[in-house]
Amino acid sequence: TTSPGAFTEADHVFQGEAEGRLGLLVAALEAGADGAPRCLSPAGDARPSLALARVPRFDLLDLPRYASLSIQVSRGCPFRCEFCDIIEVFGRVPRLKSPEQVVAELEALHRLGARGTLFFVDDNFIGNRREVARLLPRLAAWQRAHGDPFDLYTEASVDLAAEPALVRAMVEAGFSAVFLGLETPSAEALGAVGKRQNLRVDPARAVEALTRAGLEVFAGFIVGFDHDGPGIFERQRAFIAGLPIPRAMVGLLSALPGTALWRRLEREGRLRAAASGDQFDRPNFVPAGDELELLRGYRGLLADLFTDQAFYARCRLHLAQARIGARPAPPGALGALWRAVRDIGLRGRRRPHFWRLLAGALPRGRPALTRALTLAVMGEHLIRYTEETVLPRLDGAIAALEAERAAAEPPRRRRRAAGSAPRAARA
């Protein structure tokens, strides 16, 4: 955490990374509470080597209850994005586990019977490209030796597309998807928030290159930057619609404690509260533009992106460009296939879109058909969640802000507005 003072109910707050410091926690627990919270903070700016990291106790998990498992290879990111807290928590010098450590974690999971999707939770998997290039051949060899048990995915910066050898090595190691923070089509906004790595490559070409190389791209986008400029919602809508990214995740900018953004907004007197993580409410700072326009524009953007037509159009665009390798069918795949056909293809309102997507994938064989089915199932969640939860929540936030502004108007103006309503209705 970057806010250790937030946990006033705790007897002890252990801040920072655990490697090499667990003795402090054990000693504190053995000593018991002394009536006041005690923060066990790391000394200085030093961060531990991941050579100290142990193989997690995966045996404590009830593995069948997890659709996807995860491991961590690295911590830290070399970039300076103003809104990101990763560099505050883990630093700007990426630290990695050795290939031997990573293989040991894979072995531990494999022995327990784990198979299927495995998320490398690194915030920027290619933060240290030289070490990642050393790791990937070991991953590929382990996967081949064990019958390719894991379908890997991770997060990376968009400039991964400028490293074709690294991309090929990732695909050979079993990576099938990558999350990118594309954020915005506004070069001015990207430059202002320090995300200059996104200015070194054309994002549309980068996404296409990664898709054609064999990586499904899912990406994050942000609205609410100070430098978004007029027309940003239409620009975002057109930007995303032209990308082969079915899973387009759009959020309101949030100021996280401890970040450069937080510090700047605090200096400018624009902070309201700590970030709640709620993407469907008002931002936790005073936006540079009109807040009501921001919320209405955000609501309209999400409504447009997750219509049946818009989502399935991005799916078709993805399938038209994607190179999809064969992967072992995960446990329960046949049952999932039948449920998808029954609930979407036979009973669902999106039947025409579903069958059109499958018809386009069928000539390319089982891998493409599996990808199409997976995207259709994801679409059921994304479209329904947007309609049933997201848009009503945003409608509530918009209504609350409208009511707040109406209440703040001078009484005479409110009476005049109320008196003019019947005349407007008659007209």
Contacts in CASP RR format, 6 or more apart in sequence:
PFRMAT RR
TARGET T0000
AUTHOR 0000-0000-0000
METHOD contacts of the structure
MODEL  1
TTSPGAFTEADHVFQGEAEGRLGLLVAALEAGADGAPRCLSPAGDARPSL
ALARVPRFDLLDLPRYASLSIQVSRGCPFRCEFCDIIEVFGRVPRLKSPE
QVVAELEALHRLGARGTLFFVDDNFIGNRREVARLLPRLAAWQRAHGDPF
DLYTEASVDLAAEPALVRAMVEAGFSAVFLGLETPSAEALGAVGKRQNLR
VDPARAVEALTRAGLEVFAGFIVGFDHDGPGIFERQRAFIAGLPIPRAMV
GLLSALPGTALWRRLEREGRLRAAASGDQFDRPNFVPAGDELELLRGYRG
LLADLFTDQAFYARCRLHLAQARIGARPAPPGALGALWRAVRDIGLRGRR
RPHFWRLLAGALPRGRPALTRALTLAVMGEHLIRYTEETVLPRLDGAIAA
LEAERAAAEPPRRRRRAAGSAPRAARA
1 7 0 8 1.000
1 13 0 8 1.000
1 15 0 8 1.000
1 16 0 8 1.000
1 89 0 8 1.000
2 85 0 8 1.000
2 88 0 8 1.000
2 89 0 8 1.000
2 256 0 8 1.000
2 257 0 8 1.000
2 258 0 8 1.000
2 259 0 8 1.000
3 257 0 8 1.000
3 258 0 8 1.000
3 274 0 8 1.000
4 13 0 8 1.000
4 15 0 8 1.000
4 39 0 8 1.000
4 41 0 8 1.000
5 13 0 8 1.000
5 37 0 8 1.000
5 39 0 8 1.000
6 274 0 8 1.000
7 13 0 8 1.000
7 37 0 8 1.000
8 37 0 8 1.000
9 37 0 8 1.000
10 37 0 8 1.000
11 32 0 8 1.000
11 33 0 8 1.000
11 35 0 8 1.000
11 37 0 8 1.000
11 38 0 8 1.000
12 25 0 8 1.000
12 28 0 8 1.000
12 29 0 8 1.000
12 33 0 8 1.000
12 37 0 8 1.000
12 38 0 8 1.000
12 39 0 8 1.000
12 40 0 8 1.000
13 37 0 8 1.000
13 38 0 8 1.000
13 39 0 8 1.000
13 40 0 8 1.000
14 24 0 8 1.000
14 25 0 8 1.000
14 28 0 8 1.000
14 40 0 8 1.000
15 39 0 8 1.000
15 40 0 8 1.000
15 41 0 8 1.000
15 42 0 8 1.000
16 41 0 8 1.000
16 42 0 8 1.000
16 89 0 8 1.000
17 42 0 8 1.000
17 47 0 8 1.000
17 48 0 8 1.000
17 75 0 8 1.000
17 90 0 8 1.000
18 25 0 8 1.000
19 48 0 8 1.000
19 49 0 8 1.000
19 50 0 8 1.000
19 52 0 8 1.000
19 53 0 8 1.000
20 48 0 8 1.000
20 52 0 8 1.000
21 40 0 8 1.000
21 42 0 8 1.000
21 48 0 8 1.000
24 40 0 8 1.000
25 40 0 8 1.000
28 38 0 8 1.000
28 40 0 8 1.000
47 75 0 8 1.000
47 90 0 8 1.000
47 91 0 8 1.000
47 93 0 8 1.000
47 95 0 8 1.000
48 95 0 8 1.000
49 95 0 8 1.000
50 74 0 8 1.000
50 75 0 8 1.000
50 95 0 8 1.000
50 96 0 8 1.000
50 97 0 8 1.000
50 101 0 8 1.000
51 97 0 8 1.000
51 98 0 8 1.000
51 101 0 8 1.000
53 97 0 8 1.000
53 101 0 8 1.000
55 101 0 8 1.000
55 104 0 8 1.000
55 105 0 8 1.000
55 108 0 8 1.000
56 71 0 8 1.000
56 105 0 8 1.000
56 108 0 8 1.000
58 69 0 8 1.000
58 105 0 8 1.000
58 108 0 8 1.000
58 109 0 8 1.000
58 112 0 8 1.000
58 114 0 8 1.000
59 108 0 8 1.000
59 112 0 8 1.000
61 69 0 8 1.000
63 69 0 8 1.000
63 112 0 8 1.000
63 113 0 8 1.000
63 114 0 8 1.000
67 117 0 8 1.000
68 116 0 8 1.000
68 117 0 8 1.000
68 118 0 8 1.000
68 119 0 8 1.000
69 109 0 8 1.000
69 114 0 8 1.000
69 117 0 8 1.000
69 118 0 8 1.000
69 119 0 8 1.000
70 118 0 8 1.000
70 119 0 8 1.000
70 120 0 8 1.000
70 121 0 8 1.000
71 102 0 8 1.000
71 105 0 8 1.000
71 106 0 8 1.000
71 109 0 8 1.000
71 118 0 8 1.000
71 119 0 8 1.000
71 120 0 8 1.000
71 121 0 8 1.000
72 97 0 8 1.000
72 120 0 8 1.000
72 121 0 8 1.000
72 122 0 8 1.000
73 96 0 8 1.000
73 97 0 8 1.000
73 102 0 8 1.000
73 120 0 8 1.000
73 122 0 8 1.000
73 125 0 8 1.000
73 132 0 8 1.000
73 135 0 8 1.000
74 94 0 8 1.000
74 95 0 8 1.000
74 96 0 8 1.000
74 97 0 8 1.000
74 122 0 8 1.000
74 124 0 8 1.000
74 125 0 8 1.000
74 127 0 8 1.000
74 128 0 8 1.000
74 131 0 8 1.000
74 132 0 8 1.000
75 90 0 8 1.000
75 91 0 8 1.000
75 94 0 8 1.000
75 95 0 8 1.000
75 122 0 8 1.000
75 123 0 8 1.000
76 86 0 8 1.000
76 87 0 8 1.000
76 90 0 8 1.000
76 91 0 8 1.000
76 92 0 8 1.000
76 93 0 8 1.000
76 94 0 8 1.000
76 95 0 8 1.000
76 123 0 8 1.000
76 124 0 8 1.000
76 127 0 8 1.000
77 84 0 8 1.000
77 86 0 8 1.000
77 87 0 8 1.000
77 90 0 8 1.000
77 91 0 8 1.000
77 92 0 8 1.000
77 94 0 8 1.000
77 123 0 8 1.000
77 124 0 8 1.000
77 127 0 8 1.000
77 157 0 8 1.000
78 92 0 8 1.000
78 93 0 8 1.000
78 94 0 8 1.000
78 124 0 8 1.000
78 127 0 8 1.000
79 87 0 8 1.000
79 92 0 8 1.000
79 124 0 8 1.000
79 157 0 8 1.000
79 194 0 8 1.000
79 195 0 8 1.000
79 196 0 8 1.000
79 197 0 8 1.000
80 87 0 8 1.000
80 92 0 8 1.000
80 194 0 8 1.000
80 196 0 8 1.000
80 260 0 8 1.000
81 87 0 8 1.000
81 193 0 8 1.000
81 194 0 8 1.000
81 195 0 8 1.000
82 192 0 8 1.000
82 193 0 8 1.000
82 194 0 8 1.000
82 195 0 8 1.000
82 259 0 8 1.000
82 260 0 8 1.000
82 261 0 8 1.000
82 264 0 8 1.000
83 193 0 8 1.000
83 222 0 8 1.000
83 253 0 8 1.000
83 254 0 8 1.000
83 255 0 8 1.000
83 256 0 8 1.000
83 259 0 8 1.000
83 260 0 8 1.000
83 261 0 8 1.000
84 256 0 8 1.000
84 259 0 8 1.000
85 256 0 8 1.000
85 257 0 8 1.000
85 258 0 8 1.000
85 259 0 8 1.000
86 123 0 8 1.000
86 124 0 8 1.000
88 258 0 8 1.000
88 259 0 8 1.000
90 123 0 8 1.000
94 124 0 8 1.000
94 127 0 8 1.000
94 128 0 8 1.000
94 131 0 8 1.000
95 128 0 8 1.000
96 128 0 8 1.000
96 131 0 8 1.000
96 132 0 8 1.000
96 135 0 8 1.000
99 134 0 8 1.000
99 135 0 8 1.000
99 138 0 8 1.000
99 139 0 8 1.000
102 135 0 8 1.000
102 138 0 8 1.000
102 139 0 8 1.000
103 138 0 8 1.000
103 139 0 8 1.000
103 142 0 8 1.000
106 139 0 8 1.000
106 142 0 8 1.000
106 150 0 8 1.000
109 118 0 8 1.000
109 150 0 8 1.000
110 146 0 8 1.000
110 149 0 8 1.000
114 149 0 8 1.000
114 150 0 8 1.000
115 149 0 8 1.000
115 150 0 8 1.000
115 328 0 8 1.000
115 330 0 8 1.000
115 331 0 8 1.000
116 149 0 8 1.000
116 150 0 8 1.000
116 151 0 8 1.000
116 328 0 8 1.000
116 330 0 8 1.000
116 331 0 8 1.000
117 150 0 8 1.000
117 151 0 8 1.000
117 152 0 8 1.000
117 153 0 8 1.000
117 330 0 8 1.000
118 150 0 8 1.000
118 151 0 8 1.000
118 152 0 8 1.000
118 153 0 8 1.000
119 152 0 8 1.000
119 153 0 8 1.000
119 154 0 8 1.000
120 152 0 8 1.000
120 153 0 8 1.000
120 154 0 8 1.000
120 155 0 8 1.000
121 154 0 8 1.000
121 155 0 8 1.000
122 154 0 8 1.000
122 155 0 8 1.000
123 155 0 8 1.000
124 155 0 8 1.000
124 156 0 8 1.000
124 157 0 8 1.000
125 132 0 8 1.000
125 154 0 8 1.000
125 155 0 8 1.000
125 156 0 8 1.000
125 178 0 8 1.000
126 132 0 8 1.000
126 156 0 8 1.000
126 157 0 8 1.000
126 159 0 8 1.000
126 160 0 8 1.000
126 163 0 8 1.000
126 166 0 8 1.000
127 157 0 8 1.000
129 163 0 8 1.000
129 166 0 8 1.000
132 166 0 8 1.000
133 165 0 8 1.000
133 166 0 8 1.000
133 169 0 8 1.000
136 166 0 8 1.000
136 169 0 8 1.000
136 170 0 8 1.000
136 172 0 8 1.000
136 173 0 8 1.000
137 169 0 8 1.000
137 173 0 8 1.000
139 152 0 8 1.000
139 173 0 8 1.000
139 174 0 8 1.000
140 169 0 8 1.000
140 172 0 8 1.000
140 173 0 8 1.000
140 174 0 8 1.000
143 149 0 8 1.000
143 150 0 8 1.000
143 173 0 8 1.000
143 174 0 8 1.000
147 328 0 8 1.000
148 174 0 8 1.000
148 327 0 8 1.000
148 328 0 8 1.000
149 328 0 8 1.000
150 174 0 8 1.000
151 174 0 8 1.000
151 176 0 8 1.000
151 327 0 8 1.000
151 330 0 8 1.000
152 173 0 8 1.000
152 174 0 8 1.000
152 175 0 8 1.000
152 176 0 8 1.000
153 175 0 8 1.000
153 176 0 8 1.000
153 177 0 8 1.000
153 178 0 8 1.000
153 179 0 8 1.000
154 175 0 8 1.000
154 178 0 8 1.000
154 179 0 8 1.000
155 178 0 8 1.000
155 179 0 8 1.000
155 180 0 8 1.000
156 178 0 8 1.000
156 179 0 8 1.000
156 180 0 8 1.000
157 180 0 8 1.000
157 181 0 8 1.000
157 197 0 8 1.000
157 198 0 8 1.000
158 180 0 8 1.000
158 181 0 8 1.000
158 182 0 8 1.000
158 197 0 8 1.000
158 198 0 8 1.000
158 201 0 8 1.000
158 203 0 8 1.000
158 206 0 8 1.000
159 197 0 8 1.000
159 198 0 8 1.000
159 200 0 8 1.000
159 201 0 8 1.000
159 206 0 8 1.000
160 166 0 8 1.000
160 167 0 8 1.000
160 178 0 8 1.000
160 180 0 8 1.000
160 206 0 8 1.000
160 210 0 8 1.000
161 167 0 8 1.000
161 201 0 8 1.000
161 205 0 8 1.000
161 206 0 8 1.000
161 207 0 8 1.000
161 209 0 8 1.000
161 210 0 8 1.000
162 200 0 8 1.000
162 201 0 8 1.000
162 206 0 8 1.000
164 209 0 8 1.000
164 213 0 8 1.000
167 209 0 8 1.000
167 210 0 8 1.000
167 213 0 8 1.000
167 215 0 8 1.000
168 213 0 8 1.000
170 178 0 8 1.000
170 215 0 8 1.000
171 213 0 8 1.000
171 214 0 8 1.000
171 215 0 8 1.000
175 215 0 8 1.000
176 214 0 8 1.000
176 215 0 8 1.000
176 216 0 8 1.000
176 324 0 8 1.000
176 325 0 8 1.000
176 327 0 8 1.000
177 215 0 8 1.000
177 216 0 8 1.000
177 217 0 8 1.000
177 218 0 8 1.000
178 210 0 8 1.000
178 215 0 8 1.000
178 216 0 8 1.000
178 217 0 8 1.000
178 218 0 8 1.000
179 217 0 8 1.000
179 218 0 8 1.000
179 219 0 8 1.000
179 220 0 8 1.000
180 206 0 8 1.000
180 207 0 8 1.000
180 210 0 8 1.000
180 217 0 8 1.000
180 218 0 8 1.000
180 219 0 8 1.000
180 220 0 8 1.000
181 198 0 8 1.000
181 219 0 8 1.000
181 220 0 8 1.000
181 221 0 8 1.000
182 198 0 8 1.000
182 203 0 8 1.000
182 207 0 8 1.000
182 219 0 8 1.000
182 220 0 8 1.000
182 221 0 8 1.000
183 189 0 8 1.000
183 190 0 8 1.000
183 193 0 8 1.000
183 195 0 8 1.000
183 198 0 8 1.000
183 220 0 8 1.000
183 221 0 8 1.000
183 222 0 8 1.000
183 225 0 8 1.000
184 190 0 8 1.000
184 221 0 8 1.000
184 222 0 8 1.000
184 223 0 8 1.000
184 225 0 8 1.000
184 228 0 8 1.000
184 232 0 8 1.000
184 236 0 8 1.000
185 203 0 8 1.000
185 235 0 8 1.000
185 236 0 8 1.000
185 239 0 8 1.000
186 225 0 8 1.000
186 227 0 8 1.000
186 228 0 8 1.000
186 229 0 8 1.000
186 232 0 8 1.000
186 235 0 8 1.000
187 199 0 8 1.000
188 227 0 8 1.000
188 229 0 8 1.000
189 225 0 8 1.000
189 226 0 8 1.000
189 227 0 8 1.000
189 228 0 8 1.000
189 229 0 8 1.000
190 196 0 8 1.000
190 198 0 8 1.000
190 199 0 8 1.000
191 199 0 8 1.000
191 227 0 8 1.000
192 225 0 8 1.000
192 226 0 8 1.000
192 227 0 8 1.000
193 225 0 8 1.000
193 227 0 8 1.000
193 261 0 8 1.000
203 243 0 8 1.000
204 239 0 8 1.000
204 242 0 8 1.000
204 243 0 8 1.000
207 217 0 8 1.000
207 219 0 8 1.000
207 243 0 8 1.000
207 244 0 8 1.000
207 245 0 8 1.000
208 244 0 8 1.000
208 321 0 8 1.000
210 217 0 8 1.000
211 217 0 8 1.000
211 244 0 8 1.000
211 318 0 8 1.000
211 321 0 8 1.000
211 322 0 8 1.000
211 323 0 8 1.000
212 321 0 8 1.000
212 322 0 8 1.000
212 323 0 8 1.000
213 323 0 8 1.000
214 322 0 8 1.000
214 323 0 8 1.000
214 324 0 8 1.000
214 325 0 8 1.000
216 318 0 8 1.000
216 322 0 8 1.000
216 371 0 8 1.000
217 243 0 8 1.000
217 244 0 8 1.000
217 245 0 8 1.000
218 245 0 8 1.000
218 246 0 8 1.000
218 247 0 8 1.000
218 248 0 8 1.000
218 249 0 8 1.000
219 243 0 8 1.000
219 245 0 8 1.000
219 247 0 8 1.000
219 248 0 8 1.000
219 249 0 8 1.000
220 248 0 8 1.000
220 249 0 8 1.000
220 250 0 8 1.000
220 251 0 8 1.000
221 236 0 8 1.000
221 239 0 8 1.000
221 240 0 8 1.000
221 248 0 8 1.000
221 249 0 8 1.000
221 250 0 8 1.000
221 251 0 8 1.000
222 250 0 8 1.000
222 251 0 8 1.000
222 252 0 8 1.000
222 253 0 8 1.000
223 232 0 8 1.000
223 233 0 8 1.000
223 236 0 8 1.000
223 250 0 8 1.000
223 251 0 8 1.000
223 252 0 8 1.000
223 253 0 8 1.000
223 294 0 8 1.000
223 297 0 8 1.000
223 298 0 8 1.000
223 301 0 8 1.000
224 232 0 8 1.000
224 252 0 8 1.000
224 253 0 8 1.000
224 283 0 8 1.000
224 287 0 8 1.000
224 288 0 8 1.000
224 294 0 8 1.000
225 253 0 8 1.000
226 287 0 8 1.000
226 288 0 8 1.000
227 288 0 8 1.000
233 297 0 8 1.000
233 298 0 8 1.000
233 300 0 8 1.000
233 301 0 8 1.000
236 250 0 8 1.000
236 301 0 8 1.000
237 301 0 8 1.000
237 304 0 8 1.000
237 305 0 8 1.000
240 248 0 8 1.000
240 250 0 8 1.000
240 305 0 8 1.000
240 314 0 8 1.000
241 305 0 8 1.000
241 310 0 8 1.000
241 313 0 8 1.000
241 314 0 8 1.000
242 314 0 8 1.000
242 317 0 8 1.000
243 314 0 8 1.000
243 317 0 8 1.000
244 314 0 8 1.000
244 317 0 8 1.000
244 318 0 8 1.000
244 320 0 8 1.000
244 321 0 8 1.000
244 322 0 8 1.000
245 314 0 8 1.000
245 318 0 8 1.000
246 311 0 8 1.000
246 314 0 8 1.000
246 315 0 8 1.000
246 318 0 8 1.000
246 375 0 8 1.000
246 378 0 8 1.000
246 379 0 8 1.000
247 378 0 8 1.000
247 382 0 8 1.000
248 305 0 8 1.000
248 314 0 8 1.000
250 298 0 8 1.000
250 301 0 8 1.000
250 302 0 8 1.000
250 305 0 8 1.000
251 279 0 8 1.000
251 298 0 8 1.000
252 279 0 8 1.000
252 283 0 8 1.000
252 294 0 8 1.000
252 298 0 8 1.000
253 261 0 8 1.000
253 283 0 8 1.000
254 275 0 8 1.000
254 277 0 8 1.000
254 279 0 8 1.000
254 283 0 8 1.000
254 284 0 8 1.000
255 261 0 8 1.000
255 262 0 8 1.000
255 265 0 8 1.000
255 271 0 8 1.000
255 275 0 8 1.000
255 283 0 8 1.000
255 284 0 8 1.000
255 285 0 8 1.000
256 262 0 8 1.000
256 275 0 8 1.000
257 274 0 8 1.000
257 275 0 8 1.000
262 271 0 8 1.000
265 271 0 8 1.000
265 285 0 8 1.000
269 286 0 8 1.000
270 285 0 8 1.000
270 286 0 8 1.000
271 284 0 8 1.000
271 285 0 8 1.000
272 283 0 8 1.000
272 284 0 8 1.000
272 285 0 8 1.000
272 286 0 8 1.000
273 284 0 8 1.000
274 284 0 8 1.000
275 284 0 8 1.000
276 284 0 8 1.000
280 389 0 8 1.000
280 390 0 8 1.000
280 393 0 8 1.000
280 394 0 8 1.000
280 397 0 8 1.000
281 393 0 8 1.000
281 397 0 8 1.000
282 291 0 8 1.000
282 295 0 8 1.000
282 397 0 8 1.000
282 400 0 8 1.000
282 401 0 8 1.000
283 291 0 8 1.000
283 294 0 8 1.000
287 294 0 8 1.000
291 401 0 8 1.000
292 398 0 8 1.000
292 401 0 8 1.000
292 402 0 8 1.000
292 405 0 8 1.000
295 394 0 8 1.000
295 397 0 8 1.000
295 398 0 8 1.000
295 401 0 8 1.000
296 398 0 8 1.000
298 394 0 8 1.000
299 391 0 8 1.000
299 394 0 8 1.000
299 395 0 8 1.000
299 398 0 8 1.000
302 386 0 8 1.000
302 390 0 8 1.000
302 391 0 8 1.000
302 394 0 8 1.000
303 386 0 8 1.000
303 391 0 8 1.000
304 310 0 8 1.000
305 311 0 8 1.000
306 382 0 8 1.000
306 383 0 8 1.000
306 386 0 8 1.000
306 387 0 8 1.000
307 383 0 8 1.000
308 349 0 8 1.000
308 350 0 8 1.000
308 353 0 8 1.000
308 383 0 8 1.000
309 353 0 8 1.000
311 379 0 8 1.000
311 382 0 8 1.000
311 383 0 8 1.000
312 350 0 8 1.000
312 353 0 8 1.000
312 356 0 8 1.000
312 357 0 8 1.000
315 357 0 8 1.000
315 372 0 8 1.000
315 375 0 8 1.000
315 376 0 8 1.000
316 356 0 8 1.000
316 357 0 8 1.000
316 360 0 8 1.000
318 375 0 8 1.000
319 357 0 8 1.000
319 360 0 8 1.000
319 361 0 8 1.000
319 364 0 8 1.000
319 368 0 8 1.000
319 371 0 8 1.000
319 372 0 8 1.000
319 375 0 8 1.000
322 368 0 8 1.000
322 371 0 8 1.000
324 364 0 8 1.000
324 367 0 8 1.000
324 368 0 8 1.000
324 371 0 8 1.000
325 367 0 8 1.000
326 366 0 8 1.000
326 367 0 8 1.000
327 367 0 8 1.000
327 370 0 8 1.000
329 370 0 8 1.000
333 370 0 8 1.000
336 373 0 8 1.000
336 377 0 8 1.000
337 373 0 8 1.000
340 373 0 8 1.000
340 376 0 8 1.000
340 377 0 8 1.000
343 380 0 8 1.000
344 350 0 8 1.000
344 351 0 8 1.000
344 354 0 8 1.000
344 376 0 8 1.000
344 377 0 8 1.000
344 380 0 8 1.000
345 351 0 8 1.000
345 354 0 8 1.000
345 355 0 8 1.000
348 354 0 8 1.000
350 376 0 8 1.000
350 380 0 8 1.000
350 383 0 8 1.000
354 376 0 8 1.000
357 372 0 8 1.000
357 375 0 8 1.000
357 376 0 8 1.000
358 369 0 8 1.000
358 372 0 8 1.000
358 373 0 8 1.000
358 376 0 8 1.000
360 368 0 8 1.000
360 372 0 8 1.000
361 368 0 8 1.000
361 369 0 8 1.000
361 371 0 8 1.000
361 372 0 8 1.000
362 368 0 8 1.000
362 369 0 8 1.000
406 414 0 8 1.000
409 417 0 8 1.000
END
